[in-house]
Amino acid sequence: MTGPLAAGIPPLLAGLADDAAIFPPGSLPLEQAVAAHLRHRAAPYAAFVGPLVLSAAVLPQLPAVLARHPGAQLSISVTVPAPADVAGVLAQLPALAQVQLAALEVALPAELAVADVVPALDAALPAAAPPVYVEVPRDDRRPGLLEVLAASKHRAKFRTGGVAAHLYPDEAELAAALEQVAALRLPFKATAGLHHAVRNTDPATGFEQHGFLNLLLAAAAALGGAPAGRLGQVLASRDGDRVARDVAALPDNAARSLFVSFGTCSVTDPLTDLVAAGLLPADLGAQP
């Protein structure tokens, strides 16, 4: 892939990759994930890296890990099993003096009605809460939930892959979701499966994987009013040179007002792809 070099991390790519190293397929132990994240945050490409994504279950282990990094400050996003568990997560934060909560990522239990999601969250959150991303189920609840979230201060989270083929939405499904969030001006993040910049077939598993740059271009097109059919074409493109040129030609970073970030178990893999695309200078692709 080729494209014009950017000087440093351009605004379009700043904070795009949330560090989800503890989650599959990376599955780093917490101590290793924290140490690696701190190295990322001190590296020349630090501006590309968002918070460290942690599950609520590992928070009790965090004080002992951070004790090995005195003075270090850690920005985290916490995945939470349900709105009912948010208060318990927030109650642990005062004991984590080195930690700043950047966001919460809340799953939606099957038994929780869409109409009850926002009231349940608002009852648990303080007035000055960080952004909350609600994971959108891949079923007929999606349209209604997106409408409810758009009428609130909360955001959406789309699962774009996983450890099995059925966990990957196809381009038509993802395009329909993008069309709706763009019409609602509802910010979203994505998680899982975005291992490379451009749409690809994983050689080890055979899974069809979305590209994070395809998703960025589709978000920009959706904001411009492109219909779902066109968005599906953008998501399906495997032409790396074309994708890189189109990203480089985006007139501004407005797409990031919609597509906030994506979770990745490897921060350096996306960097390697961006360097290969000519969208970042080679010295930013070095290992930390």
Salt bridges, closest charged atoms under 4 A:
ASP18 OD2 - LYS189 NZ 2.92
ASP19 OD2 - HIS37 ND1 2.92
GLU31 OE1 - ARG68 NH1 3.62
GLU105 OE1 - LYS157 NZ 2.74
GLU105 OE2 - LYS189 NZ 2.75
ASP122 OD1 - HIS154 NE2 2.84
GLU135 OE1 - LYS157 NZ 3.96
GLU135 OE2 - ARG159 NE 2.89
ASP139 OD2 - ARG141 NH2 2.80
GLU171 OE1 - ARG199 NH2 3.17
GLU173 OE2 - ARG138 NE 2.65
GLU208 OE1 - ARG238 NH2 2.19
ASP246 OD2 - ARG242 NE 3.06
ASP273 OD2 - HIS196 ND1 3.10
